[in-house]
Amino acid sequence: MDRRRIISLLDPEWTRMTGLMRQSLSSCVPLLDKTNCSIMDNMGKMLRPMLSLLMARACGKPDEDSIRFAAASEMLHNATLMHDDVTDGSLERRGRPSVMSLLGSGAAVLIGDFWLSKAVELISSSGNRDDVMKLFSKTLSDLAEGEILQMEKAGTADTSEEDYLRIIYCKTASLFEATCVLGAISAGGCPKYIDAARSYAANAGIAFQIKDDILDYAGDESLGKPVGVDVAEQKITLPLLEALKSSDRVEEVRGMIRDIRNHPDYCSEVRRFVYDNHGIEKAAVRLDGFISRAEEALVPLPASVEKDMLVELVRYNAFRRV
Amino acid sequence: MDRRRIISLLDPEWTRMTGLMRQSLSSCVPLLDKTNCSIMDNMGKMLRPMLSLLMARACGKPDEDSIRFAAASEMLHNATLMHDDVTDGSLERRGRPSVMSLLGSGAAVLIGDFWLSKAVELISSSGNRDDVMKLFSKTLSDLAEGEILQMEKAGTADTSEEDYLRIIYCKTASLFEATCVLGAISAGGCPKYIDAARSYAANAGIAFQIKDDILDYAGDESLGKPVGVDVAEQKITLPLLEALKSSDRVEEVRGMIRDIRNHPDYCSEVRRFVYDNHGIEKAAVRLDGFISRAEEALVPLPASVEKDMLVELVRYNAFRRV
């Protein structure tokens, strides 16, 4: 994926979107302002505003609200990352010390709250489109509920495939969906286009998270992203679920996950079980299914370079290495 | 203050409001649902929905939105308390173990996020009243910004009176203001009544926080609320600011605050300084000023039992012992 090409295509909206983010997040509290600037200087892929603005263009004509929704989705995403760092005790974020490790968990919670509040403020300053705030607040609660369900399931090691799909929908796909649907709505897309945006984004979001979960087993640590974190945190994801399907060692493996805090050596054993039972390959087949469904969902949209890029983005996801 | 009398006066709205809270906060994630129920079984004073519904009645005729706003303000308040417990490392809340101490800081952050998202959802399901969501999201960011400013000032011990008033406006009075203004708006109050609600609530909120800060110096620990926490956490509040005003030991005392983590014995020394320099009495005089301004603000409202209770509530605050 050529990120620079997409961003330059998305101008002038992209530049206005990043400007709006900086403006919204400025504060006269020096500690907050400085931290916000330093986060914005190291923003990562910015996939959500990219999707939002591409979808807006693919469905109609972006307006001021398209800019707001794109900025708000990235701000909400970063708010949840700051809170996740507290939940997971993560000292690094995007290759640099996390807010939590620099300023403590209290500051990470509060600065996350500030980003979240500014996202809500941006959404609330949009034109009076009835369902916009409802959709956004549903995503807010999905994000929290998904993480809590994942936390609850981690201890008991009884995550079913249904639980897993629900968790990844809530923690990743729900915000993909909101950002694309809001993009489509703001650009004046017809109901058919809005449905297409919803279906594309839900499938792309699930695919994105499945790929993340595959990389946790099969990634290349030298590229900067640690592997093996999920098993160590007792998270049962698709590669393990797929490996368990054809196995007669289900109870034994689930028992190891439950007991992994006392037996760190179980980590490599569970990971070997996944490799031996082709969990990664089978998860990759499932991933392909979601990617295809995301692509198919775009069929109703008129041909455009932005539509092509939406296809490219979801395909690229299958091959990304970090 | 006879809490039961106010609640029984506020029925049927009160019962509908608590029912709506339970309904909004129900979840099919068992850990979340169980925790939410247990928080709701031990809700404390519930001052914010009380103010909101009293103000709605005092300004006009409460409707469905009045119920929603009252519930949302209490939910947002509880969300911030869960996050504050993480920030302050508080193991107790309302005499029971805090969510953080029971389930860890990660869960406290996420469950707080869930309560916050449900408050936003309730506000967003209100009728299309333009400024409602803007006011609510301003309060959201005030809450975070106030806490962060307080955190920043704690380390440097250079809190001015202006900083202090800004901190307590943001962390307490802003939500008082939102809850009363939303009550007045939802009941169809005219602009004059809405202004009265705003001024009453801002002054009452500041008075409430000043009283809290006085109790931290002069409270009775046997009633269940610990004292001396603020100085130990390097927070400079009004009793100390007032004591500093007439003193020639300003730099020495600020130096002790800066160094208090290495010298816990400075706590009692700073507290003695406050007593000796009549910081508590002087803060109480300031408190009376805010209470009077809150009362005066209500003058434009027509006579009603609810208006009398709003006066009673803000006066009671001067005498409360916890």
Interface residues (C-beta under 8 A of the other chain):
Chain A: S27 V29 P30 L31 L32 T80 H83 V86 T87 D88 S105 G106 A107 V109 L110 I111 G112 D113 F114 L116 S117 K118 V120 E121 S124 S125 N128 D130 M133 K134 F136 S137 K138 L140 S141 L143 A144 E145 E147 I148 L149 M151 E152
Chain B: S27 V29 P30 L31 L32 T80 H83 V86 T87 D88 S105 G106 A107 V109 L110 I111 G112 D113 F114 L116 S117 K118 V120 E121 S124 S125 N128 D130 M133 K134 F136 S137 K138 L140 S141 L143 A144 E145 E147 I148 L149 M151 E152
